[in-house]
Amino acid sequence: MDATREPADAAGHGCALPAAARGGPVSHALSRVARLHRTAAGALLRELGLYPGQELVMMSLWESGPARQSDLIRMLGLDPSTVTKMLQRLEQAGHVRRLPDPADRRAVLVEATESGTRLLTEVERAWGALEDRSLAGLAPAEREQLLTLLGRVEANLCERGAERG
């Protein structure tokens, strides 16, 4: 066991707080949880032939229909090269296709293929399993409270990001 890891304490914490993180214990916990959540999501998505993040691209296409690649980049808040790589992999797997936008031939439209549309139910199932695993042992009221609090944290971070942008 390394110096930063300890067995879970009575409050359920699984890590000792490194000295450098003492000014940000919640940030440290969020970082750990985000990493573990992404790992668990990755395992479930791998069974579907997807990489983490690709399901978010597909969710956007399922929800809104075809979208310009530039709009997907903005909606996902990711680096253009990251989204381009995701789209290349999704296209190679047959889940999306990229076409010239008829309204602007310089722009690229991305749409889900039939194969991509068939993933919807499986992704919903995977996300449900991830939710169950992540929130096991939490009462419905605790789940609602967690969702509310995470929404506030997200709003704070979005606000800060907008100030810098």
Secondary structure, DSSP 8 states (H G I E B T S, - for coil): --TTB----TT---B---GGGTT-HHHHHHHHHHHHHHHHHHHHHHTTT--TTHHHHHHHHHHH-SEEHHHHHHHHT--HHHHHHHHHHHHHTTSEEEEEETTEEEEEEEEE-HHHHHHHHHHHHHHHHHHHHHHTT--HHHHHHHHHHHHHHHHHHHHHHHHH-
